[in-house]
Every structure is written in C-alpha cells, then in structure tokens.
Amino acid sequence: GAGVSQSPSNKVTEKGKDVELRCDPISGHTALYWYRQSLGQGLEFLIYFQGNSAPDKSGLPSDRFSAERTGGSVSTLTIQRTQQEDSAVYLCASSLAGQGEPQHFGDGTRLSIL
Amino acid sequence: EDKVVQSPLSLVVHEGDTVTLNCSYEVTNFRSLLWYKQEKKAPTFLFMLTSSGIEKKSGRLSSILDKKELFSILNITATQTGDSAVYLCAVGPNSGGSNYKLTFGKGTLLTVNP
C-alpha cells in the first residue's frame, strides 16, 4: 500500500481483556517496528522484526505483550489481560532493509483501558 | 542508557518568524539522528543525519548535526500555521548496520499563530 496501515484506529476495552492490534507495512519493506507513545512521553521502542523473525524483543514491557509477523508482511501486537497502564497510542513503522533506512510510521492505534 | 533531550518543550511564534529547535543526545555507538514532524497522528519523516557539519535542507526546513558536541538543530524559516506540530528527534545506534532501535526525545510542540 501507499503507507503503513494500522487497525483499529481506536480501541476501548475493559481491564483484563485481551486486545490485538494490526499493522500492514509499506509494500516491500522487510523491517517492521512497534512503538508505544504515552501521554507526555516520547515514543518507546517495543519490538523489531526483520522478515518474520524478531531479533530484538527487549522493549516489550511485560510477558503480557507479544507480537508476531507472518509472510514477511502483516504484524499483530497482542496484549493479554490488559491493565490501565497499557493505555497509549501504539505506533507501527516499517522501513527498507539495509543500513540507515528511515522508518515510516502509521497513524497508530489509540488504546484505552477502562 | 541512550538518552535524547529536546528543547524547548514548547514554543509559540507568529507567522513569518524563524525558529530553531534543539536536540542533544547520549547514545552508545551512534549511527544516525532523525527528525520527524507529528501533527495529529503519524510522525512524518523529515531528515536523517549521519555526518557532522553537512546541512540537509527541504524547502523552509533545514537541519545540521554536530557529532562532537552531540546535538542537532532543526531550523524553520518564514513559519506558517501549517508548521504547527510536535517535532520529534530520534537517534539510532549502529547495530549490525541496522537503524532499528530508535530512541526518541519527548518532542517540541511548535505553535505558529497567524
């Protein structure tokens, strides 16, 4: 597609429920990234995919967070047993592989935990 | 721990003014510094800087990097109301040639009044 596409754009759910966020990267981009942006905070790195593998999961805040990517394209970020502190905007980015390619972001999913 | 500090946190100017936004950083094994503009949703890529002293320019926007003093500036001349946004600075480490794990500052909120 023309840009990084994320869905849903907004998600409101009750504490304790599981949520799944989707990211469709720019066509041809082999690298994919998830970030979290909380109110008053900078973007926080969560996880990075090169193809279908995730060389660095170090940013995932707890074991309730997981992500996968299939077919070298679409990725899903899953948060289990959501907590109120999970409320944030979750941003996905993609880039071409190779040295120094800039990351291009989607519009994000605004997640609100009641 | 990698660190990016942006200043000022917010700035209000009138159309036609020139502004300078600052970004200082501490990062292990620096590779690149990136500037993004974030209006309502997706951060949009502006510049990527890897070499000291070489100005990058796009229209009324320009940016330069000083790797000795560990900072970058983003200049906007003849500001317009459409320049109102949060400007984000991020640094990427040199990790196996990939730019994946960007560390972001908290951003500068620029408001341009007519």
Interface residues (C-beta under 8 A of the other chain):
Chain A: G3 V4 A31 Y33 Y35 G40 Q41 G42 L43 E44 F45 Y48 Q50 D56 G59 L91 S95 A97 G98 Q99 G100 E101 P102 Q103 H104 F105 G106 D107 G108
Chain B: V4 R31 S32 L34 Y36 K41 A42 P43 T44 F45 M48 T50 L88 A90 G92 G97 S98 N99 Y100 K101 L102 T103 F104 G105 K106 G107
